[in-house]
């Protein structure tokens, strides 16, 4: 009876342990960070990129400490932060381009006013 109870407890504990994820679970987050770096996020969204890197490093640590659920959560967060960095960088680049075009338009408007007078519309 006692050995059956011990066996049952061991079986239950074995069922509760999760299997160590393979290295492929890191691919999506690593790729998202790589894309963010290539898009210039170091300059345009450094905080979000740093968060992504920190969470990726914490996920690696979580895997080593066998905290797989936490590691998987951190991997998702790393990927999300990298994607956020990428979108913020794209937005900053778009704002720069809009400002450049606005400045160009103002210069053109100024030249046209000089040429045709203030009544030019």
C-alpha positions as CSV (number, residue, x, y, z in Angstrom):
1,X,0.0,0.0,0.0
2,X,2.7,2.4,1.0
3,X,4.8,1.7,-2.1
4,X,1.7,2.1,-4.3
5,X,1.1,5.5,-2.7
6,X,4.7,6.5,-3.3
7,X,4.5,5.4,-6.9
8,X,1.3,7.4,-7.4
9,X,2.9,10.5,-6.0
10,X,6.0,10.1,-8.2
11,X,3.8,9.6,-11.2
12,X,1.8,12.7,-10.4
13,X,5.0,14.7,-9.9
14,X,6.4,13.5,-13.2
15,X,3.2,14.5,-15.0
16,X,3.5,18.0,-13.5
17,X,7.0,18.6,-14.8
18,X,7.2,20.2,-18.2
19,X,9.6,19.2,-20.9
20,X,12.6,21.5,-21.6
21,X,11.8,23.4,-24.8
22,X,14.3,23.1,-27.7
23,X,16.5,25.9,-28.9
24,X,14.1,26.7,-31.7
25,X,11.8,28.5,-29.2
26,X,14.2,31.4,-29.3
27,X,14.1,31.8,-33.0
28,X,11.1,34.1,-33.3
29,X,12.3,36.5,-30.6
30,X,15.9,36.5,-31.9
31,X,14.7,37.2,-35.4
32,X,12.5,40.0,-34.3
33,X,15.4,41.6,-32.4
34,X,17.6,41.2,-35.5
35,X,15.1,42.9,-37.7
36,X,14.7,45.7,-35.2
37,X,18.5,46.2,-35.1
38,X,18.7,46.3,-38.9
39,X,15.9,48.9,-39.0
40,X,17.9,51.3,-36.9
41,X,16.2,50.8,-33.6
42,X,19.4,51.4,-31.7
43,X,18.9,55.1,-32.5
44,X,15.2,55.4,-33.0
45,X,13.7,53.1,-30.3
46,X,16.6,52.2,-27.9
47,X,14.5,51.6,-24.8
48,X,12.2,49.1,-26.5
49,X,15.1,47.3,-28.1
50,X,16.9,47.1,-24.8
51,X,13.8,45.7,-23.1
52,X,13.6,43.0,-25.9
53,X,17.2,42.1,-25.4
54,X,16.9,41.9,-21.6
55,X,13.8,39.7,-21.8
56,X,15.5,37.4,-24.2
57,X,18.5,37.1,-21.8
58,X,16.1,36.5,-19.0
59,X,14.4,33.8,-21.0
60,X,17.7,32.0,-21.6
61,X,18.3,32.2,-17.8
62,X,14.8,30.8,-17.2
63,X,15.4,27.9,-19.4
64,X,18.7,27.1,-17.5
65,X,16.8,27.4,-14.2
66,X,14.1,25.0,-15.6
67,X,11.4,27.7,-15.3
68,X,10.0,27.0,-18.7
69,X,6.7,28.7,-18.4
70,X,8.3,31.9,-17.3
71,X,10.9,31.6,-20.1
72,X,8.2,31.1,-22.7
73,X,6.4,34.2,-21.4
74,X,9.6,36.2,-21.5
75,X,10.2,35.1,-25.1
76,X,6.8,36.3,-26.1
77,X,7.5,39.6,-24.4
78,X,10.9,39.9,-26.0
79,X,9.3,39.4,-29.4
80,X,6.6,42.0,-28.7
81,X,9.2,44.6,-27.5
82,X,11.3,44.0,-30.6
83,X,8.2,44.5,-32.8
84,X,7.3,47.6,-30.9
85,X,10.8,49.0,-31.4
86,X,10.5,48.2,-35.1
87,X,7.2,50.0,-35.4
88,X,8.4,53.0,-33.4
89,X,11.5,53.2,-35.6
90,X,9.3,53.1,-38.7
91,X,7.1,55.8,-37.3
92,X,10.1,58.0,-36.5
93,X,11.4,57.6,-40.0
94,X,8.0,58.5,-41.4
95,X,7.9,61.6,-39.2
96,X,11.3,62.6,-40.4
97,X,10.3,62.2,-44.0
98,X,7.1,64.3,-43.5
99,X,9.1,67.0,-41.8
100,X,11.6,67.0,-44.7
101,X,8.7,67.3,-47.2
102,X,7.0,70.0,-45.2
103,X,10.3,72.0,-45.1
104,X,10.7,71.5,-48.9
105,X,7.1,72.6,-49.5
106,X,7.7,75.8,-47.4
107,X,10.9,76.6,-49.3
108,X,9.1,76.1,-52.6
109,X,6.2,78.2,-51.4
110,X,8.6,80.9,-50.4
111,X,10.3,80.9,-53.8
112,X,7.0,81.0,-55.6
113,X,5.9,84.0,-53.5
114,X,9.1,85.8,-54.3
115,X,8.6,85.1,-58.0
116,X,4.8,85.7,-58.3
117,X,4.1,87.9,-55.2
118,X,2.2,87.4,-52.0
119,X,-1.1,86.8,-53.8
120,X,0.1,83.4,-55.1
121,X,-2.1,80.6,-53.9
